[in-house]
Amino acid sequence: MNNHKPKLELTWIGKGEQPKLEPRILIEDPSKSYGDKNAENMLIYGDNLLALKALEQDFTGKIKCIYIDPPYNTGSAFEHYDDSLEHSIWLSLIRDRIVLLHRLLRSDGFIFIQIDNNEMAYLKVIMDEVFGRNNFINDIIWKRRGGSANPNNRLNNVTDFMLWYSKSQAYEINQIYSLEDENTKKYIEERFINIDEKGRKFMKSPLQSPNPRPNLMYDYKGYKTPKNGWSISKSLMEEWDRQGKLWFPEDKNQNINRKIYLDEYKGQPVANLWTDIKVINPMSKERYDFDGQKPEQLIERVLILATQEGDWVLDSFLGSGSTASVAHKMKRKWIGIELGDHCHSHCIPRLQMVCNGTDQGGISKAQNWKGGGGFKYYYLAPSLLKQDSRGNWIISKEYNAAQLAAAMAKHEGFRFMPDETYYWKQGKSTEKDFIFTTTNFASVEFIDTIHGEMKSDESLLICCTSFSKAADKYPNITIKKIPKMLLGKCEFGKEDYSLNIINMPQENDDPDFVPSGPIASNKPKEKKKDSATDDLFTGAKGGKK
């Protein structure tokens, strides 16, 4: 009997061919980092699939909100994106990324994916499959332009969509109100028609308590309040009366009404049709000459809905840097990933201006943004293993000793945390389980020395290029050879899709790296040579892209 339950899913050529991603390290380039040296914000240059894999170890279950605006697969070619991928390839590329994004989200987190009608229906099925159909919250429709003549006997497209999902059912949403959408403007025009003695516009509204109470009925200034439907306490009535916020009819048979003043009115609750956020004016300070740039107000609304100050926000298709800029101004922590040259031509200058407070476009006025904070710039390390001229896999000479140790720790599930006392404690998976990487020959004497320093309840994995078989004699020490121990685990040498994060050493008395003018060029400090590991890397390149 077949107990397998069929499920509804979308299939296409190549769907089951998920790549075996290499867990690469991220390396900071301080010359491109900016602002507060203790800032946690991250700008990552590199392929977004490999970069998401790079974040997996440290950020699984930590991201509160993901907003992405991937290429729409429209068949057109934008200047900054290849947006003409064949349909099944696009589906595979987007699904691989959604799977990783799902892992990074907090249990109460959200993801918003912006898309047009070309792939929206297909994307919805993929999202249902990965996130679960019960975690679909809504599709948000953004009216991004007005109507015009119908092209080619078809109705003109004036909207984009945002698919909104939660990680689980354990979430809260912040209510948003608007004064600018079309329905609210009509509501205001029809209802705020009264003017008080001070010239303030108001509307008469049935009494409603902000804190519902059991129905009450009592006399107030000669007016009998009806019991049904009213839940206003006498003390609240007196408070509103003192504030001049009650309207008393001349006919005492009519109801007392509360005055809702227009200058205190926060608007109507925002629904899923957003007509009040316009595309960026070509002359706006917010414009960064970038195809598909989204207005900051659009992302601001997403972050108001889904986050609080201090939450982590992620955008793996950063584009011109809008999501990072908005998150920064709203005091959220952010991670932005971008592969294109505009990471340097657009994102870095824009985010520097945000930190300096000189970016006063977008939501700066609404958020009272004056500057502050900073970000760190990372690039993806090259593939750890490369083939030599004879087709043999060898350690890439672009890795220095610290980077190799960090990469091996990540590959084996350890956190790279070099101990100040014991050189062989380079990383750990538990308080008692450690890893050590060396390119030296591991002799019997070498292993004996390490074992003599270990406590009886500690265990150690040694990764080396060669070792004496006689040295493999202690039950609490495991010895493996590089690169043999890594082969078959993942795809090495793939540079088109991009990990434990290495922060360059920083002295406590070093100044923040905010330059007074153009981008500063702070060279990384010289590291002390590790005699146990540096011999292989003499004259090696730094790995900088």
C-alpha positions in Angstrom: 0.0 0.0 0.0 1.4 3.4 -1.0 1.1 5.8 2.0 2.7 8.7 0.1 0.3 11.6 0.0 0.3 13.5 -3.3 0.9 17.2 -3.0 0.1 20.1 -5.3 3.3 21.5 -6.7 4.7 23.2 -9.8 7.1 21.1 -11.9 9.5 22.2 -14.6 12.7 21.0 -16.4 15.6 21.1 -13.9 13.6 21.6 -10.7 15.2 18.7 -8.9 18.7 19.7 -9.8 19.5 21.9 -6.7 23.2 22.9 -6.6 25.5 21.6 -3.9 26.6 25.1 -2.7 30.1 25.6 -1.3 29.9 27.2 2.1 32.3 30.1 1.5 33.5 32.6 4.0 32.9 36.4 3.7 36.0 38.7 4.0 35.7 42.3 5.1 37.5 45.0 3.1 37.8 47.9 5.6 38.7 50.3 2.8 35.1 50.1 1.7 33.5 49.8 5.1 32.1 53.1 6.4 31.0 54.8 9.6 30.8 53.4 13.0 33.4 50.6 13.3 31.0 48.6 15.6 28.2 48.7 13.1 26.6 45.3 12.4 25.1 46.3 9.0 26.5 44.3 6.1 27.0 45.1 2.4 28.0 42.0 0.6 29.5 42.0 -2.9 29.0 38.6 -4.7 26.5 36.2 -6.2 23.4 36.2 -4.0 22.9 32.4 -3.8 26.4 31.8 -2.6 26.1 34.8 -0.3 22.9 33.5 1.3 24.6 30.2 1.8 27.5 32.1 3.5 25.0 33.7 5.9 23.3 30.4 6.8 25.6 29.4 9.7 25.3 32.8 11.6 21.9 34.0 10.6 19.6 31.0 10.4 16.4 32.0 12.3 17.5 35.6 12.9 16.1 37.7 10.1 12.8 39.4 10.9 11.9 40.8 7.4 13.1 40.0 3.9 12.2 42.2 1.0 13.4 41.3 -2.5 12.7 42.7 -5.9 14.2 40.1 -8.2 14.4 40.4 -12.0 10.9 39.9 -13.3 11.8 37.7 -16.3 9.9 40.1 -18.6 11.9 39.3 -21.8 13.5 42.7 -21.8 17.1 43.5 -20.9 17.7 46.1 -18.3 21.1 47.9 -18.1 21.9 46.4 -14.7 20.2 43.0 -14.9 19.8 40.1 -17.3 16.0 40.0 -17.2 15.4 37.7 -20.1 16.0 34.3 -18.7 14.2 31.3 -20.1 11.1 30.5 -17.9 12.2 27.2 -16.4 15.7 28.6 -15.6 14.1 31.6 -13.8 11.9 29.3 -11.8 14.9 27.2 -10.7 17.0 30.2 -9.8 14.2 31.9 -7.8 13.3 28.7 -5.9 16.9 27.9 -4.9 17.0 31.4 -3.3 13.6 31.2 -1.6 14.6 27.9 0.1 17.7 29.6 1.6 15.7 32.7 2.5 13.1 30.6 4.3 15.9 29.2 6.6 17.2 32.6 7.5 13.8 34.0 8.7 12.8 34.1 12.3 9.8 32.0 13.3 7.8 35.3 13.5 9.4 36.7 10.4 8.0 37.9 7.0 9.1 37.8 3.4 7.8 40.3 0.7 8.7 39.5 -2.9 7.9 42.1 -5.6 6.9 40.8 -9.0 4.8 41.7 -12.0 2.1 39.7 -13.6 4.4 37.8 -15.9 5.6 35.3 -13.3 3.4 36.2 -10.3 1.1 33.1 -10.6 4.1 30.7 -10.9 5.9 32.4 -8.0 2.8 32.1 -5.8 2.8 28.3 -6.3 6.5 28.1 -5.5 6.0 30.2 -2.3 3.1 28.0 -1.3 5.3 24.9 -1.7 8.3 26.3 0.3 6.5 28.5 2.9 3.2 26.6 3.1 -0.1 27.9 1.8 -1.4 28.6 5.3 1.4 31.1 5.7 0.3 33.2 2.8 -0.8 36.6 4.2 -1.8 38.6 1.2 -0.9 39.9 -2.2 -0.2 43.6 -2.2 -1.0 45.5 -5.3 1.0 48.6 -5.9 -0.4 51.1 -8.4 2.9 52.5 -9.8 1.6 54.6 -12.7 -1.5 56.1 -14.1 -3.3 54.8 -17.2 -2.4 55.6 -20.8 -3.3 54.5 -24.3 -3.7 50.8 -24.6 -0.7 49.3 -26.4 -1.3 46.6 -29.0 -5.0 46.4 -28.2 -4.3 45.3 -24.6 -5.0 47.0 -21.3 -1.9 48.8 -20.1 -0.2 47.4 -17.0 -0.1 49.9 -14.2 0.5 47.7 -11.1 3.1 45.5 -9.5 2.5 42.8 -7.0 4.1 41.9 -3.7 3.6 38.4 -2.3 3.6 38.5 1.5 4.3 35.3 3.5 5.1 34.6 7.1 7.5 31.9 8.4 4.8 30.6 10.8 1.5 31.6 12.4 3.4 33.2 15.4 3.5 36.8 14.2 2.2 40.2 14.8 1.5 42.9 12.2 1.7 46.7 12.8 -1.4 48.6 11.6 -0.7 51.3 9.1 -2.9 54.3 8.2 -2.9 56.5 5.1 -4.1 60.0 4.3 -3.1 59.8 0.7 -4.8 56.9 -1.1 -7.8 57.5 -3.3 -10.4 56.1 -1.0 -9.2 58.0 2.0 -9.2 61.3 0.1 -12.8 60.7 -0.9 -13.7 59.8 2.7 -12.1 63.0 3.9 -13.9 65.1 1.3 -17.3 63.6 2.1 -17.1 63.6 5.9 -14.8 66.3 7.2 -17.3 69.0 6.3 -17.8 70.7 9.7 -15.8 73.6 11.0 -15.5 74.6 14.7 -15.1 78.1 16.1 -11.4 77.9 15.6 -11.7 77.1 11.9 -10.6 73.4 12.4 -12.3 70.8 10.1 -13.9 67.9 11.9 -16.4 65.1 11.3 -19.1 63.9 13.7 -18.5 60.3 14.6 -20.5 57.9 16.8 -18.9 57.5 20.2 -16.5 54.6 20.3 -14.2 53.8 23.2 -10.5 53.0 22.5 -10.8 50.5 25.4 -14.2 48.6 25.0 -16.2 48.2 28.1 -19.6 46.5 28.9 -22.5 48.6 27.5 -23.4 51.5 29.8 -26.3 53.9 30.0 -26.4 57.1 31.9 -27.4 60.8 31.7 -24.7 63.2 30.5 -25.6 66.9 30.7 -29.2 66.1 30.1 -28.6 63.7 27.3 -29.4 60.1 27.8 -26.8 57.9 26.3 -28.3 54.9 24.5 -27.1 51.5 25.9 -27.0 49.5 22.7 -23.8 49.8 20.9 -22.1 52.3 23.2 -19.3 51.4 25.6 -18.1 54.8 26.8 -17.5 55.3 30.5 -18.6 58.6 32.2 -15.0 59.5 33.0 -14.0 59.2 29.3 -17.0 61.3 28.3 -15.9 64.0 30.8 -12.3 63.9 29.4 -13.4 64.3 25.8 -15.8 67.1 26.9 -12.9 69.0 28.6 -10.9 68.6 25.4 -13.8 70.1 23.4 -14.1 66.9 21.4 -17.9 66.4 21.9 -20.6 67.7 19.6 -24.0 68.3 21.3 -27.0 68.4 19.1 -29.7 71.1 19.6 -32.3 68.3 19.7 -31.7 66.2 22.8 -33.4 63.3 21.1 -30.4 63.1 18.8 -27.1 61.4 19.7 -24.0 63.1 21.1 -21.2 62.7 18.7 -17.4 62.8 19.1 -15.5 65.4 17.0 -12.7 63.8 14.9 -10.5 66.7 13.8 -8.8 66.4 10.4 -5.4 67.7 11.8 -5.4 64.8 14.3 -6.8 62.2 11.9 -4.3 59.5 11.0 -6.2 58.2 8.0 -7.9 55.0 7.0 -6.3 51.6 7.7 -4.2 50.6 4.7 -5.6 47.7 2.7 -3.8 45.6 0.0 -4.2 48.1 -2.8 -1.6 50.8 -2.5 -2.4 53.8 -4.7 -0.8 56.5 -2.5 2.9 55.7 -3.2 4.1 57.1 -6.5 7.2 56.1 -8.6 10.2 58.3 -8.2 10.1 61.6 -10.0 13.0 61.9 -12.4 14.0 65.2 -10.7 13.7 63.8 -7.2 16.7 63.8 -4.8 15.9 60.1 -4.4 16.7 59.3 -8.0 19.9 57.3 -8.5 19.7 56.6 -12.2 18.9 52.9 -11.8 16.5 50.8 -13.7 13.6 49.6 -11.5 14.6 51.7 -8.5 11.7 51.5 -5.9 10.6 54.5 -3.9 11.8 54.5 -0.3 8.2 55.1 0.9 7.2 51.7 -0.5 9.9 49.9 1.5 9.2 52.1 4.5 5.6 50.8 4.6 6.8 47.2 4.3 9.2 47.7 7.3 6.5 49.5 9.4 4.2 46.6 8.8 6.7 43.9 9.6 9.5 45.1 11.9 10.5 47.1 15.0 13.7 49.1 15.6 16.7 46.8 15.9 15.3 44.0 13.8 17.3 42.4 11.0 16.2 43.2 7.5 17.6 41.4 4.4 17.6 42.2 0.7 19.5 39.8 -1.6 18.8 41.8 -4.8 19.9 45.2 -3.4 20.1 47.0 -6.7 20.7 50.7 -6.0 20.6 50.2 -2.2 17.1 51.4 -1.4 16.2 48.7 1.2 19.5 49.2 3.1 19.0 53.0 3.0 15.4 52.8 4.3 16.3 50.2 7.0 19.2 52.3 8.1 17.1 55.5 8.4 14.5 53.5 10.4 17.1 52.1 12.8 16.8 48.5 11.6 19.9 46.4 11.2 20.4 45.3 7.6 22.1 43.0 5.2 22.3 43.8 1.5 23.7 41.5 -1.3 24.6 42.7 -4.7 26.8 41.3 -7.5 26.7 44.0 -10.1 29.1 46.8 -10.5 26.4 49.1 -9.1 27.3 47.7 -5.7 30.2 50.1 -5.9 28.9 52.8 -8.2 25.5 53.1 -6.5 25.2 51.3 -3.2 28.4 52.4 -1.5 28.1 56.2 -2.3 24.4 56.2 -1.4 24.9 54.4 1.9 27.8 56.7 2.8 25.5 59.7 2.3 22.9 58.0 4.5 25.5 57.6 7.3 26.7 61.2 6.8 23.2 62.5 6.9 23.6 64.2 3.5 21.0 62.0 1.9 17.9 64.0 2.5 15.7 62.4 -0.2 13.2 59.6 0.2 11.9 59.1 3.7 14.6 61.2 5.4 12.3 64.0 6.4 9.5 61.7 7.6 12.0 59.8 9.7 13.8 62.9 10.9 17.1 61.4 9.6 20.2 63.3 10.4 22.9 60.6 9.9 24.8 58.1 12.0 25.7 54.5 12.1 27.8 52.6 9.5 28.2 49.4 7.6 30.8 46.8 6.8 31.7 45.7 3.3 32.3 42.1 2.6 33.2 40.1 -0.5 32.9 36.4 -1.1 36.1 34.4 -0.9 37.0 32.5 -4.0 36.4 28.8 -4.1 38.5 27.0 -1.5 39.7 24.3 -3.9 40.9 24.7 -7.5 42.2 22.2 -10.1 45.8 22.4 -11.1 47.1 21.9 -14.7 46.8 18.2 -14.3 43.2 18.3 -13.0 44.1 17.6 -9.4 42.2 19.5 -6.7 44.4 21.7 -4.6 43.9 24.5 -2.0 43.5 27.8 -3.7 46.6 30.0 -3.2 44.3 33.0 -2.8 43.6 31.8 0.8 45.9 33.0 3.6 46.3 31.0 6.8 43.4 32.6 8.7 41.0 32.4 5.8 41.8 28.7 5.3 41.2 28.0 9.0 37.9 29.9 8.8 36.8 28.1 5.7 37.7 24.6 7.1 35.8 25.4 10.3 32.7 26.4 8.2 32.9 23.3 6.0 33.0 21.0 9.1 30.3 22.8 11.1 32.5 24.7 13.5 32.5 28.3 14.4 35.8 30.1 13.7 36.9 31.4 17.1 40.7 31.3 17.6 41.7 30.9 21.2 44.2 33.4 22.7 46.1 30.7 24.6 46.0 27.5 22.6 46.9 27.9 18.9 45.2 24.6 18.0 41.8 25.8 19.3 40.9 27.7 16.1 37.2 27.0 16.2 34.6 25.0 18.1 31.3 23.3 17.7 30.7 22.9 21.5 32.6 24.0 24.6 34.6 20.8 24.4 34.9 20.1 20.7 37.6 22.0 18.6 39.1 22.2 15.1 42.6 22.9 14.0 43.8 23.4 10.4 47.5 23.3 9.3 49.3 22.9 6.1 52.3 21.4 7.9 53.0 17.6 8.0 51.4 16.3 11.2 54.1 14.2 12.8 53.7 11.9 15.8 55.6 14.4 18.0 53.4 17.2 16.8 50.2 15.3 17.7 51.7 14.1 21.0 52.4 17.8 22.0 48.8 18.8 21.2 47.3 15.8 23.1 49.4 16.7 26.1 47.7 20.1 26.3 44.2 18.7 25.9 41.9 17.9 28.8 40.5 14.4 29.1 36.9 15.5 28.1 38.0 17.6 25.1 38.0 16.4 21.4 39.8 17.8 18.4 39.5 17.5 14.6 42.9 18.2 12.9 42.7 19.1 9.1 46.1 18.9 7.4 47.6 18.2 4.0 49.5 15.1 5.2 50.2 13.2 8.5 52.0 10.2 9.9 49.7 7.2 10.2 51.3 6.5 13.5 50.1 9.8 14.8 46.4 8.8 14.4 46.4 7.0 17.8 44.3 9.0 20.2 40.5 8.4 20.5 39.7 12.0 21.1 41.8 13.3 18.1 40.5 12.8 14.5 42.9 13.6 11.7 41.8 14.3 8.1 43.6 15.2 4.9 42.9 18.3 2.9 41.6 18.4 0.2 40.4 14.7 0.1 38.1 15.3 3.1 36.2 17.9 1.2 35.7 16.4 -2.2 32.2 15.4 -3.1 30.6 17.6 -0.4 29.9 20.5 -2.6 30.7 22.1 -6.0 34.1 23.7 -5.9 35.3 26.1 -8.6 31.8 27.6 -9.3 32.0 31.4 -9.3 28.6 32.3 -10.6 26.3 31.5 -7.8 28.5 32.5 -3.1 30.9 32.2 3.9 31.5 32.1 8.4 32.2 35.8 8.4 35.7 37.0 9.0 36.0 40.5 10.4 39.4 42.0 9.9 41.3 42.7 13.1 40.5 46.0 14.7 42.3 47.7 17.6 40.0 49.3 20.2 41.7 52.7 19.8 41.5 52.7 16.0 39.3 55.6 14.7 36.0 55.1 13.0 36.4 54.8 9.3 34.3 57.8 8.2 36.4 59.8 5.7 36.2 63.5 5.6 35.8 63.6 1.9 35.8 60.8 -0.8 36.1 57.1 0.1 39.0 56.5 2.4 41.5 53.8 1.6 42.4 52.1 4.9 44.8 49.2 4.3 44.3 46.1 6.4 47.0 45.8 9.1 49.8 43.2 8.6 49.0 40.0 10.4 51.5 38.0 12.4 52.7 35.0 10.6 51.5 31.7 11.9 54.5 29.3 11.4 52.2 26.3 11.5 50.1 27.4 8.5 51.7 30.3 6.6 54.3 28.3 4.7 52.0 27.3 1.9 50.8 30.9 1.3 54.0 32.8 0.8 53.5 35.2 -2.0 49.8 34.3 -2.3 47.3 36.8 -3.6 44.9 38.4 -1.2 41.7 37.0 -2.8 40.2 40.5 -3.3 37.9 40.9 -6.3 
